Amino acid sequence: MDEVEEAEQQVDGWLNSLHSGLANQMADSMVFPLIQFREKDLTGYICMLNPLLLGQLKADMMREVAYTRRKQHQASLQYYCALNALQYRKRVAMLEPMLGYTQAQ
């Protein structure tokens, strides 16, 4: 029994080392270059852009933010309108049977 447990521990240790090695290799080959690009290359490209182009980009972004805010505001108004209509229907649903009863009397 001891030999089986020892063999299982050895295989488990080997698999853990293989897993950590693959994770490190993926981080080195995929993630690190992306981080490097973001930090160095992208900054270099932005510095080379024309200041007028940056102004246009800022204006476009501001328009996009304003459009998104309007859409969010419209969606929230529609939500509150639907919520008010639901509350009204609940009140009317309770009052209609009572009105019918009083009219029957």
All heavy atoms as an XYZ file, in Angstrom:
847
protein
N       0.811     -1.188      0.000
C       0.000      0.000      0.000
C       0.858      1.256      0.000
O       0.493      2.247     -0.604
C      -0.897     -0.061      1.241
C      -2.258      0.543      1.131
S      -3.115      0.274     -0.387
C      -4.742      0.395      0.178
N       1.975      1.220      0.691
C       2.856      2.379      0.757
C       3.439      2.721     -0.606
O       3.593      3.895     -0.938
C       4.005      2.129      1.747
C       3.524      2.150      3.195
O       2.536      2.851      3.450
O       4.147      1.475      4.038
N       3.748      1.692     -1.380
C       4.309      1.939     -2.709
C       3.301      2.626     -3.621
O       3.657      3.502     -4.408
C       4.773      0.615     -3.326
C       5.948     -0.020     -2.613
C       6.296     -1.380     -3.184
O       5.661     -1.805     -4.176
O       7.203     -2.008     -2.638
N       2.017      2.227     -3.501
C       0.969      2.833     -4.325
C       0.784      4.294     -3.941
O       0.696      5.177     -4.809
C      -0.357      2.046     -4.181
C      -1.499      2.784     -4.869
C      -0.210      0.636     -4.718
N       0.740      4.583     -2.640
C       0.585      5.955     -2.179
C       1.777      6.807     -2.589
O       1.625      7.961     -3.002
C       0.413      5.994     -0.660
C      -0.927      5.456     -0.193
C      -1.037      5.422      1.318
O      -0.086      5.859      2.005
O      -2.069      4.954      1.813
N       2.955      6.230     -2.500
C       4.156      6.960     -2.904
C       4.147      7.247     -4.395
O       4.489      8.354     -4.834
C       5.398      6.147     -2.525
C       6.698      6.864     -2.764
C       7.875      6.016     -2.311
O       7.782      5.343     -1.278
O       8.894      6.055     -3.022
N       3.710      6.270     -5.185
C       3.628      6.465     -6.633
C       2.589      7.534     -6.966
O       2.804      8.372     -7.849
C       3.284      5.147     -7.320
N       1.442      7.524     -6.262
C       0.414      8.541     -6.488
C       0.935      9.930     -6.153
O       0.671     10.897     -6.874
C      -0.828      8.231     -5.653
C      -1.678      7.097     -6.174
C      -2.878      6.798     -5.285
O      -2.976      7.380     -4.177
O      -3.708      5.984     -5.696
N       1.683     10.034     -5.067
C       2.250     11.327     -4.687
C       3.267     11.807     -5.714
O       3.328     12.998     -6.037
C       2.897     11.242     -3.303
C       1.896     11.122     -2.179
C       2.572     10.952     -0.824
O       3.786     10.826     -0.740
N       1.768     10.952      0.231
N       4.051     10.889     -6.250
C       5.025     11.258     -7.273
C       4.331     11.738     -8.547
O       4.726     12.747     -9.138
C       5.955     10.081     -7.589
C       6.958      9.779     -6.511
C       7.801      8.562     -6.841
O       7.525      7.845     -7.800
N       8.820      8.320     -6.023
N       3.286     11.026     -8.952
C       2.537     11.425    -10.148
C       1.852     12.763     -9.911
O       1.857     13.650    -10.778
C       1.508     10.332    -10.544
C       0.546     10.844    -11.596
C       2.229      9.082    -11.032
N       1.282     12.941     -8.719
C       0.627     14.198     -8.382
C       1.630     15.351     -8.404
O       1.350     16.424     -8.942
C      -0.027     14.086     -7.004
C      -0.926     15.257     -6.698
O      -1.614     15.727     -7.634
O      -0.949     15.703     -5.535
N       2.791     15.149     -7.840
C       3.827     16.182     -7.862
C       4.280     16.489     -9.275
O       4.496     17.653     -9.640
N       4.419     15.447    -10.098
C       4.827     15.645    -11.490
C       3.780     16.438    -12.254
O       4.098     17.364    -12.999
C       5.069     14.288    -12.135
C       5.487     14.381    -13.563
C       6.699     14.739    -14.041
C       4.666     14.128    -14.701
N       6.700     14.725    -15.404
C       5.460     14.349    -15.847
C       3.356     13.725    -14.876
C       4.964     14.192    -17.129
C       2.881     13.559    -16.153
C       3.675     13.802    -17.268
N       2.483     16.107    -12.044
C       1.407     16.829    -12.716
C       1.345     18.287    -12.258
O       1.126     19.190    -13.071
C       0.059     16.145    -12.474
C      -0.170     14.836    -13.228
C      -1.482     14.202    -12.790
C      -0.163     15.061    -14.720
N       1.546     18.525    -10.971
C       1.537     19.906    -10.469
C       2.677     20.717    -11.069
O       2.504     21.869    -11.447
C       1.631     19.928     -8.942
C       0.317     19.560     -8.289
O      -0.746     19.704     -8.887
N       0.389     19.063     -7.069
N       3.861     20.112    -11.153
C       4.992     20.838    -11.741
C       4.757     21.085    -13.232
O       5.101     22.152    -13.754
C       6.298     20.084    -11.516
O       6.299     18.857    -12.224
N       4.162     20.115    -13.926
C       3.857     20.288    -15.342
C       2.830     21.407    -15.529
O       2.993     22.262    -16.401
C       3.321     18.983    -15.934
C       2.939     19.002    -17.410
C       4.175     19.251    -18.265
C       2.277     17.706    -17.801
N       1.826     21.419    -14.672
C       0.784     22.452    -14.751
C       1.376     23.835    -14.505
O       1.090     24.782    -15.239
C      -0.328     22.148    -13.753
C      -1.386     23.192    -13.695
N      -2.273     23.393    -14.714
C      -1.689     24.110    -12.744
C      -3.083     24.383    -14.405
N      -2.742     24.834    -13.202
N       2.179     23.969    -13.474
C       2.762     25.283    -13.180
C       3.727     25.702    -14.283
O       3.807     26.882    -14.634
C       3.459     25.277    -11.822
O       4.567     24.393    -11.839
N       4.438     24.738    -14.864
C       5.338     25.056    -15.972
C       4.574     25.554    -17.188
O       4.977     26.526    -17.836
N       3.459     24.897    -17.497
C       2.636     25.335    -18.628
C       2.024     26.705    -18.366
O       1.950     27.549    -19.271
C       1.528     24.315    -18.909
C       1.950     23.028    -19.601
C       0.791     22.066    -19.671
C       2.502     23.309    -20.968
N       1.593     26.942    -17.133
C       1.014     28.246    -16.798
C       2.066     29.345    -16.948
O       1.784     30.415    -17.497
C       0.463     28.219    -15.379
N       3.270     29.080    -16.472
C       4.348     30.072    -16.618
C       4.697     30.295    -18.081
O       4.945     31.426    -18.510
C       5.592     29.631    -15.849
C       5.400     29.721    -14.357
O       4.558     30.462    -13.888
N       6.167     28.938    -13.619
N       4.712     29.224    -18.857
C       5.032     29.351    -20.280
C       3.964     30.165    -21.006
O       4.278     31.014    -21.838
C       5.155     27.964    -20.905
C       5.612     27.986    -22.343
C       5.744     26.575    -22.906
O       5.398     25.602    -22.269
N       6.241     26.489    -24.111
N       2.690     29.929    -20.680
C       1.623     30.711    -21.304
C       1.726     32.176    -20.915
O       1.532     33.062    -21.740
C       0.254     30.162    -20.911
C      -0.172     28.960    -21.697
S      -1.829     28.427    -21.271
C      -2.788     29.843    -21.700
N       2.018     32.431    -19.635
C       2.143     33.816    -19.187
C       3.288     34.505    -19.905
O       3.163     35.651    -20.340
C       2.354     33.860    -17.674
N       4.410     33.804    -20.063
C       5.572     34.406    -20.724
C       5.340     34.617    -22.212
O       5.778     35.612    -22.781
C       6.812     33.534    -20.520
C       7.310     33.569    -19.086
O       6.905     34.494    -18.354
O       8.078     32.665    -18.698
N       4.638     33.676    -22.855
C       4.505     33.762    -24.308
C       3.287     34.560    -24.767
O       3.275     35.063    -25.883
C       4.451     32.360    -24.909
O       3.286     31.690    -24.477
N       2.253     34.690    -23.933
C       1.040     35.366    -24.382
C       0.740     36.650    -23.610
O       0.479     37.687    -24.196
C      -0.150     34.404    -24.259
C      -0.047     33.199    -25.157
S      -1.393     32.059    -24.898
C      -2.717     32.938    -25.676
N       0.756     36.570    -22.304
C       0.326     37.702    -21.495
C       1.393     38.782    -21.430
O       1.094     39.968    -21.591
C      -0.068     37.227    -20.075
C      -0.446     38.395    -19.196
C      -1.203     36.214    -20.151
N       2.628     38.396    -21.212
C       3.699     39.378    -21.070
C       3.866     40.248    -22.309
O       4.000     41.465    -22.188
C       5.008     38.679    -20.701
C       6.135     39.623    -20.445
C       6.122     40.463    -19.341
C       7.205     39.696    -21.314
C       7.155     41.343    -19.104
C       8.246     40.571    -21.089
C       8.220     41.399    -19.976
N       3.845     39.684    -23.542
C       3.936     40.564    -24.713
C       2.781     41.547    -24.822
O       2.970     42.685    -25.266
C       3.945     39.596    -25.897
C       4.462     38.327    -25.348
C       3.965     38.286    -23.937
N       1.587     41.136    -24.422
C       0.457     42.060    -24.451
C       0.654     43.209    -23.470
O       0.370     44.363    -23.781
C      -0.842     41.319    -24.128
C      -1.365     40.392    -25.207
C      -2.560     39.613    -24.697
C      -1.725     41.167    -26.449
N       1.136     42.885    -22.294
C       1.394     43.934    -21.302
C       2.479     44.871    -21.804
O       2.377     46.091    -21.669
C       1.779     43.301    -19.949
C       0.574     42.576    -19.355
C       2.303     44.350    -18.978
C       0.893     41.752    -18.134
N       3.520     44.292    -22.409
C       4.602     45.107    -22.948
C       4.091     46.029    -24.047
O       4.445     47.208    -24.091
C       5.692     44.194    -23.525
C       7.042     44.476    -23.004
C       8.046     43.474    -23.547
O       7.718     42.576    -24.331
N       9.266     43.636    -23.133
N       3.249     45.508    -24.939
C       2.683     46.327    -25.999
C       1.865     47.469    -25.424
O       1.980     48.611    -25.840
C       1.820     45.476    -26.927
C       1.059     46.294    -27.940
C       1.712     46.822    -29.034
C      -0.290     46.540    -27.771
C       1.021     47.581    -29.963
C      -0.986     47.294    -28.698
C      -0.327     47.818    -29.786
N       1.045     47.132    -24.433
C       0.200     48.157    -23.841
C       1.028     49.255    -23.194
O       0.718     50.430    -23.316
C      -0.727     47.525    -22.802
C      -1.739     48.517    -22.241
C      -2.544     47.938    -21.120
N      -1.667     47.803    -19.972
C      -1.855     46.933    -18.988
N      -2.866     46.120    -19.023
N      -1.028     46.867    -17.974
N       2.090     48.883    -22.514
C       2.869     49.870    -21.788
C       3.800     50.680    -22.677
O       3.930     51.879    -22.501
C       3.676     49.184    -20.689
C       2.803     48.666    -19.564
C       3.592     47.900    -18.531
O       4.799     47.652    -18.749
O       3.003     47.539    -17.504
N       4.438     50.033    -23.639
C       5.461     50.723    -24.420
C       4.973     51.140    -25.798
O       5.001     52.315    -26.151
C       6.699     49.828    -24.569
C       7.410     49.576    -23.268
C       8.607     48.691    -23.480
C       9.286     48.384    -22.147
N      10.381     47.459    -22.302
N       4.543     50.180    -26.577
C       4.199     50.449    -27.963
C       3.001     51.385    -28.089
O       3.014     52.315    -28.881
C       3.917     49.143    -28.712
C       5.151     48.261    -28.793
O       6.263     48.801    -28.642
O       4.994     47.052    -28.986
N       1.971     51.132    -27.311
C       0.772     51.952    -27.399
C       1.061     53.387    -26.984
O       0.591     54.326    -27.622
C      -0.327     51.348    -26.519
C      -1.735     51.864    -26.731
C      -2.168     51.629    -28.169
C      -2.696     51.177    -25.797
N       1.878     53.559    -25.964
C       2.255     54.906    -25.541
C       3.024     55.608    -26.647
O       2.818     56.795    -26.908
C       3.107     54.830    -24.258
O       2.398     54.083    -23.281
C       3.403     56.209    -23.716
N       3.891     54.872    -27.313
C       4.648     55.460    -28.423
C       3.743     55.876    -29.563
O       3.938     56.946    -30.160
N       2.762     55.058    -29.881
C       1.845     55.397    -30.972
C       1.025     56.640    -30.625
O       0.783     57.491    -31.466
C       0.899     54.238    -31.272
C       1.575     53.064    -31.935
C       1.315     51.769    -31.514
C       2.478     53.242    -32.974
C       1.930     50.690    -32.111
C       3.102     52.165    -33.573
C       2.819     50.891    -33.138
O       3.429     49.836    -33.726
N       0.583     56.724    -29.375
C      -0.223     57.871    -28.979
C       0.606     59.144    -29.036
O       0.127     60.196    -29.445
C      -0.822     57.640    -27.576
C      -1.909     56.571    -27.675
C      -1.393     58.924    -26.999
C      -2.495     56.163    -26.357
N       1.873     59.061    -28.625
C       2.732     60.248    -28.660
C       2.977     60.715    -30.088
O       3.177     61.906    -30.330
C       4.068     59.951    -27.977
S       3.911     59.767    -26.204
N       2.961     59.800    -31.041
C       3.217     60.176    -32.424
C       1.985     60.756    -33.104
O       2.081     61.363    -34.161
C       3.706     58.957    -33.223
C       5.084     58.502    -32.800
S       5.799     57.202    -33.837
C       4.504     56.035    -34.020
N       0.805     60.570    -32.523
C      -0.406     61.065    -33.158
C      -0.421     62.591    -33.181
O       0.110     63.260    -32.304
C      -1.642     60.562    -32.403
C      -1.951     59.082    -32.550
C      -3.106     58.726    -31.637
C      -2.278     58.718    -33.982
N      -1.080     63.100    -34.150
C      -1.237     64.538    -34.304
C      -2.134     65.075    -33.185
O      -3.161     64.480    -32.867
C      -1.888     64.794    -35.670
C      -1.954     66.250    -36.014
O      -1.772     67.101    -35.159
N      -2.218     66.527    -37.269
N      -1.783     66.191    -32.565
C      -2.644     66.745    -31.522
C      -4.068     67.030    -32.004
O      -5.024     66.903    -31.244
C      -1.946     68.037    -31.114
C      -0.522     67.835    -31.485
C      -0.543     66.945    -32.693
N      -4.230     67.398    -33.261
C      -5.579     67.618    -33.784
C      -6.368     66.320    -33.805
O      -7.572     66.302    -33.535
C      -5.510     68.221    -35.183
C      -4.903     69.626    -35.269
C      -4.786     70.053    -36.726
C      -5.748     70.605    -34.479
N      -5.669     65.238    -34.136
C      -6.320     63.935    -34.149
C      -6.746     63.545    -32.740
O      -7.830     62.993    -32.532
C      -5.384     62.880    -34.740
C      -5.925     61.467    -34.867
C      -7.136     61.455    -35.786
C      -4.848     60.541    -35.385
N      -5.907     63.879    -31.756
C      -6.278     63.593    -30.368
C      -7.499     64.414    -29.955
O      -8.373     63.918    -29.246
C      -5.098     63.880    -29.438
C      -3.941     62.885    -29.507
C      -2.815     63.343    -28.603
C      -4.402     61.503    -29.113
N      -7.559     65.679    -30.415
C      -8.731     66.503    -30.113
C      -9.985     65.925    -30.729
O     -11.050     65.906    -30.114
N      -9.880     65.433    -31.961
C     -11.020     64.818    -32.631
C     -11.430     63.539    -31.917
O     -12.624     63.271    -31.734
C     -10.667     64.518    -34.099
C     -11.781     63.862    -34.881
C     -12.998     64.760    -35.011
O     -12.864     65.974    -35.131
N     -14.166     64.171    -34.987
N     -10.429     62.773    -31.494
C     -10.719     61.537    -30.765
C     -11.436     61.842    -29.453
O     -12.401     61.172    -29.092
C      -9.406     60.788    -30.493
C      -9.506     59.442    -29.798
C     -10.283     58.462    -30.680
C      -8.119     58.899    -29.516
N     -10.999     62.894    -28.760
C     -11.647     63.293    -27.512
C     -13.083     63.734    -27.779
O     -13.991     63.377    -27.034
C     -10.855     64.417    -26.849
C     -11.445     64.864    -25.545
C     -10.628     65.976    -24.917
C     -11.301     66.485    -23.664
N     -10.585     67.608    -23.080
N     -13.299     64.506    -28.829
C     -14.654     64.954    -29.160
C     -15.556     63.768    -29.494
O     -16.719     63.720    -29.060
C     -14.606     65.943    -30.328
N     -15.014     62.801    -30.242
C     -15.797     61.606    -30.566
C     -16.159     60.828    -29.308
O     -17.277     60.340    -29.164
C     -15.019     60.706    -31.525
C     -14.896     61.299    -32.913
O     -15.654     62.253    -33.227
O     -14.030     60.829    -33.684
N     -15.196     60.725    -28.414
C     -15.457     59.998    -27.173
C     -16.500     60.715    -26.329
O     -17.365     60.074    -25.724
C     -14.157     59.818    -26.387
C     -13.204     58.829    -27.033
S     -11.632     58.730    -26.173
C     -12.117     57.982    -24.647
N     -16.434     62.042    -26.284
C     -17.420     62.798    -25.511
C     -18.820     62.624    -26.096
O     -19.802     62.498    -25.359
C     -17.036     64.283    -25.474
C     -15.751     64.564    -24.724
S     -15.817     64.078    -22.999
C     -16.879     65.339    -22.367
N     -18.921     62.624    -27.434
C     -20.228     62.391    -28.071
C     -20.743     60.989    -27.738
O     -21.932     60.808    -27.464
C     -20.118     62.578    -29.585
C     -20.195     64.022    -30.027
C     -20.437     64.132    -31.516
N     -19.322     63.628    -32.298
C     -18.248     64.339    -32.648
N     -18.159     65.597    -32.279
N     -17.287     63.804    -33.362
N     -19.847     60.019    -27.748
C     -20.244     58.646    -27.436
C     -20.710     58.527    -25.985
O     -21.708     57.866    -25.693
C     -19.074     57.696    -27.688
C     -19.413     56.239    -27.528
C     -20.346     55.710    -28.594
O     -20.334     56.241    -29.718
O     -21.083     54.763    -28.305
N     -20.017     59.198    -25.077
C     -20.423     59.180    -23.666
C     -21.782     59.856    -23.505
O     -22.658     59.351    -22.787
C     -19.342     59.865    -22.793
C     -19.868     60.145    -21.394
C     -18.092     59.010    -22.729
N     -21.989     60.977    -24.164
C     -23.273     61.669    -24.068
C     -24.396     60.802    -24.626
O     -25.484     60.714    -24.034
C     -23.205     63.007    -24.809
N     -24.144     60.137    -25.756
C     -25.153     59.257    -26.355
C     -25.483     58.104    -25.408
O     -26.655     57.774    -25.201
C     -24.634     58.723    -27.691
C     -25.534     57.702    -28.322
C     -26.718     58.075    -28.932
C     -25.193     56.346    -28.304
C     -27.551     57.135    -29.505
C     -26.021     55.402    -28.877
C     -27.200     55.795    -29.469
O     -28.020     54.864    -30.029
N     -24.456     57.523    -24.799
C     -24.672     56.410    -23.876
C     -25.454     56.863    -22.655
O     -26.344     56.154    -22.175
C     -23.322     55.810    -23.456
O     -22.596     55.438    -24.630
C     -23.496     54.593    -22.588
N     -25.145     58.054    -22.158
C     -25.893     58.579    -21.012
C     -27.350     58.817    -21.356
O     -28.243     58.542    -20.550
C     -25.260     59.881    -20.531
C     -23.991     59.666    -19.754
C     -23.434     60.973    -19.266
N     -22.216     60.741    -18.512
C     -21.350     61.674    -18.206
N     -21.562     62.926    -18.592
N     -20.274     61.391    -17.523
N     -27.619     59.352    -22.558
C     -29.009     59.565    -22.974
C     -29.753     58.238    -23.056
O     -30.906     58.124    -22.614
C     -29.059     60.280    -24.321
C     -28.818     61.775    -24.237
C     -29.193     62.482    -25.526
N     -28.549     61.955    -26.718
C     -27.361     62.352    -27.176
N     -26.697     63.303    -26.551
N     -26.844     61.825    -28.257
N     -29.104     57.225    -23.630
C     -29.749     55.918    -23.749
C     -30.024     55.315    -22.373
O     -31.079     54.729    -22.145
C     -28.876     54.963    -24.570
C     -28.823     55.304    -26.039
C     -30.199     55.310    -26.632
C     -30.348     54.176    -27.588
N     -31.658     54.142    -28.216
N     -29.074     55.474    -21.447
C     -29.256     54.949    -20.100
C     -30.391     55.692    -19.402
O     -31.209     55.085    -18.719
C     -27.947     55.070    -19.314
C     -27.936     54.336    -17.990
C     -28.444     55.162    -16.835
O     -28.413     56.376    -16.873
N     -28.909     54.503    -15.805
N     -30.459     56.988    -19.581
C     -31.524     57.798    -18.988
C     -32.880     57.381    -19.544
O     -33.859     57.221    -18.803
C     -31.261     59.282    -19.249
C     -32.275     60.188    -18.646
N     -32.391     60.382    -17.291
C     -33.232     60.958    -19.213
C     -33.373     61.216    -17.048
N     -33.900     61.592    -18.193
N     -32.934     57.174    -20.860
C     -34.186     56.754    -21.495
C     -34.603     55.377    -20.981
O     -35.787     55.152    -20.686
C     -33.999     56.721    -23.011
C     -35.245     56.358    -23.769
C     -34.997     56.316    -25.271
O     -33.861     56.361    -25.726
N     -36.063     56.228    -26.022
N     -33.660     54.468    -20.849
C     -33.989     53.133    -20.352
C     -34.479     53.191    -18.913
O     -35.435     52.489    -18.549
C     -32.769     52.216    -20.459
N     -33.867     54.042    -18.085
C     -34.321     54.140    -16.700
C     -35.714     54.760    -16.633
O     -36.536     54.347    -15.808
C     -33.326     54.936    -15.861
O     -33.245     56.266    -16.306
N     -36.008     55.740    -17.485
C     -37.357     56.313    -17.507
C     -38.389     55.275    -17.927
O     -39.492     55.213    -17.355
C     -37.406     57.523    -18.435
C     -36.690     58.778    -17.946
C     -36.760     59.862    -19.016
C     -37.288     59.269    -16.646
N     -38.059     54.455    -18.917
C     -38.977     53.405    -19.342
C     -39.201     52.394    -18.224
O     -40.318     51.919    -18.002
C     -38.441     52.698    -20.586
C     -38.509     53.541    -21.827
C     -37.819     52.889    -23.009
O     -37.103     51.901    -22.873
N     -38.032     53.455    -24.190
N     -38.140     52.079    -17.476
C     -38.259     51.149    -16.357
C     -39.197     51.706    -15.293
O     -40.101     51.016    -14.818
C     -36.875     50.870    -15.766
C     -36.913     50.124    -14.461
C     -37.174     48.765    -14.436
C     -36.699     50.782    -13.257
C     -37.218     48.075    -13.235
C     -36.746     50.104    -12.057
C     -36.998     48.744    -12.053
O     -37.049     48.074    -10.864
N     -38.996     52.978    -14.930
C     -39.849     53.571    -13.901
C     -41.286     53.715    -14.380
O     -42.233     53.567    -13.599
C     -39.288     54.917    -13.439
C     -38.053     54.754    -12.601
C     -36.843     55.297    -13.012
C     -38.079     54.042    -11.411
C     -35.695     55.133    -12.249
C     -36.944     53.876    -10.637
C     -35.756     54.429    -11.057
O     -34.638     54.264    -10.311
N     -41.476     53.991    -15.660
C     -42.830     54.077    -16.210
C     -43.524     52.709    -16.118
O     -44.690     52.621    -15.720
C     -42.763     54.555    -17.654
S     -44.375     54.755    -18.425
N     -42.806     51.654    -16.478
C     -43.375     50.310    -16.388
C     -43.660     49.943    -14.937
O     -44.684     49.312    -14.633
C     -42.417     49.295    -17.016
N     -42.778     50.338    -14.027
C     -42.990     50.061    -12.608
C     -44.221     50.789    -12.083
O     -45.049     50.208    -11.362
C     -41.749     50.475    -11.814
C     -41.710     50.096    -10.345
C     -41.731     48.588    -10.176
C     -40.455     50.680     -9.710
N     -44.403     52.052    -12.472
C     -45.594     52.809    -12.060
C     -46.861     52.188    -12.626
O     -47.891     52.117    -11.948
C     -45.473     54.269    -12.497
C     -44.502     55.050    -11.651
O     -44.220     54.670    -10.528
N     -43.984     56.125    -12.201
N     -46.820     51.752    -13.885
C     -47.998     51.119    -14.485
C     -48.339     49.827    -13.761
O     -49.530     49.528    -13.526
C     -47.729     50.840    -15.968
N     -47.339     49.076    -13.367
C     -47.582     47.841    -12.627
C     -48.208     48.127    -11.270
O     -49.176     47.460    -10.870
C     -46.273     47.070    -12.456
C     -46.346     45.773    -11.672
C     -47.194     44.756    -12.413
C     -44.953     45.227    -11.423
N     -47.701     49.131    -10.570
C     -48.277     49.491     -9.275
C     -49.724     49.971     -9.437
O     -50.588     49.647     -8.616
C     -47.425     50.561     -8.601
C     -46.101     50.035     -8.099
C     -45.212     51.127     -7.538
O     -45.477     52.308     -7.739
N     -44.147     50.731     -6.851
N     -49.986     50.737    -10.505
C     -51.358     51.200    -10.764
C     -52.279     50.012    -11.013
O     -53.391     49.952    -10.484
C     -51.368     52.162    -11.948
C     -52.750     52.600    -12.353
C     -53.448     53.541    -11.608
C     -53.357     52.057    -13.483
C     -54.721     53.934    -11.970
C     -54.631     52.446    -13.854
C     -55.310     53.383    -13.100
O     -56.569     53.757    -13.456
N     -51.820     49.054    -11.821
C     -52.639     47.871    -12.111
C     -52.923     47.080    -10.845
O     -54.015     46.531    -10.679
C     -51.951     46.991    -13.142
C     -52.206     47.458    -14.552
C     -51.714     46.430    -15.570
N     -50.705     47.113    -16.362
C     -49.491     46.671    -16.632
N     -49.110     45.502    -16.210
N     -48.652     47.381    -17.339
N     -51.950     47.006     -9.934
C     -52.173     46.275     -8.683
C     -53.237     46.972     -7.840
O     -54.104     46.312     -7.258
C     -50.854     46.168     -7.899
C     -49.900     45.146     -8.474
C     -48.531     45.204     -7.818
C     -48.551     44.720     -6.410
N     -47.197     44.660     -5.802
N     -53.198     48.298     -7.793
C     -54.209     49.037     -7.020
C     -55.588     48.862     -7.642
O     -56.578     48.642     -6.944
C     -53.853     50.514     -6.968
C     -52.820     50.828     -5.952
C     -52.699     52.328     -5.750
N     -51.320     52.614     -5.440
C     -50.575     53.503     -6.051
N     -51.076     54.237     -7.009
N     -49.327     53.680     -5.697
N     -55.677     48.997     -8.966
C     -56.955     48.870     -9.663
C     -57.490     47.452     -9.518
O     -58.699     47.247     -9.348
C     -56.807     49.280    -11.140
C     -58.030     48.921    -11.948
C     -56.521     50.771    -11.241
N     -56.612     46.466     -9.550
C     -57.051     45.078     -9.419
C     -57.680     44.840     -8.050
O     -58.583     44.006     -7.910
C     -55.876     44.132     -9.629
N     -57.224     45.558     -7.045
C     -57.829     45.405     -5.713
C     -59.129     46.204     -5.601
O     -60.067     45.798     -4.902
C     -56.845     45.860     -4.628
C     -55.650     44.945     -4.486
S     -54.520     45.503     -3.204
C     -55.505     45.258     -1.743
N     -59.214     47.338     -6.291
C     -60.400     48.194     -6.165
C     -61.578     47.709     -7.005
O     -62.733     47.906     -6.611
C     -60.050     49.631     -6.556
C     -59.136     50.384     -5.595
C     -58.824     51.766     -6.156
C     -59.800     50.513     -4.226
N     -61.320     47.098     -8.143
C     -62.412     46.679     -9.034
C     -63.380     45.725     -8.374
O     -64.605     45.913     -8.476
C     -61.841     46.085    -10.325
C     -61.373     47.130    -11.308
C     -60.822     46.502    -12.589
O     -60.527     45.296    -12.601
O     -60.705     47.228    -13.562
N     -62.930     44.694     -7.662
C     -63.925     43.816     -6.998
C     -64.748     44.546     -5.932
O     -65.960     44.305     -5.795
C     -63.070     42.727     -6.362
C     -61.791     42.733     -7.097
C     -61.578     44.136     -7.560
N     -64.091     45.469     -5.222
C     -64.853     46.223     -4.204
C     -65.895     47.143     -4.855
O     -67.020     47.273     -4.375
C     -63.898     47.022     -3.315
C     -63.073     46.123     -2.411
S     -62.297     46.959     -1.027
C     -60.979     47.812     -1.810
N     -65.536     47.782     -5.966
C     -66.499     48.629     -6.678
C     -67.649     47.798     -7.222
O     -68.811     48.208     -7.170
C     -65.814     49.384     -7.818
C     -64.887     50.522     -7.400
C     -64.163     51.069     -8.625
C     -65.674     51.611     -6.713
N     -67.345     46.630     -7.736
C     -68.408     45.740     -8.230
C     -69.337     45.303     -7.113
O     -70.565     45.233     -7.284
N     -68.755     45.048     -5.965
C     -69.582     44.644     -4.804
C     -70.495     45.794     -4.348
O     -71.664     45.591     -4.077
C     -68.675     44.189     -3.658
C     -69.418     43.817     -2.422
C     -70.120     42.610     -2.372
C     -69.449     44.662     -1.318
C     -70.822     42.272     -1.240
C     -70.144     44.326     -0.182
C     -70.833     43.120     -0.131
O     -71.546     42.781      0.985
N     -69.925     47.008     -4.289
C     -70.743     48.141     -3.862
C     -71.840     48.456     -4.879
O     -72.952     48.843     -4.512
C     -69.892     49.402     -3.612
O     -69.137     49.682     -4.779
C     -68.989     49.214     -2.423
N     -71.578     48.295     -6.161
C     -72.607     48.526     -7.169
C     -73.693     47.463     -7.089
O     -74.876     47.737     -7.322
C     -71.985     48.541     -8.563
C     -71.208     49.794     -8.878
C     -70.551     49.750    -10.253
O     -70.580     48.725    -10.916
N     -69.979     50.869    -10.647
N     -73.310     46.248     -6.743
C     -74.302     45.181     -6.613
C     -75.233     45.438     -5.436
O     -76.393     45.049     -5.459
C     -73.611     43.829     -6.466
N     -74.752     46.109     -4.412
C     -75.583     46.391     -3.240
C     -76.567     47.481     -3.589
O     -77.655     47.599     -3.228
C     -74.720     46.851     -2.068
C     -73.825     45.780     -1.525
C     -74.571     44.581     -0.969
O     -75.668     44.705     -0.415
N     -74.011     43.416     -1.147
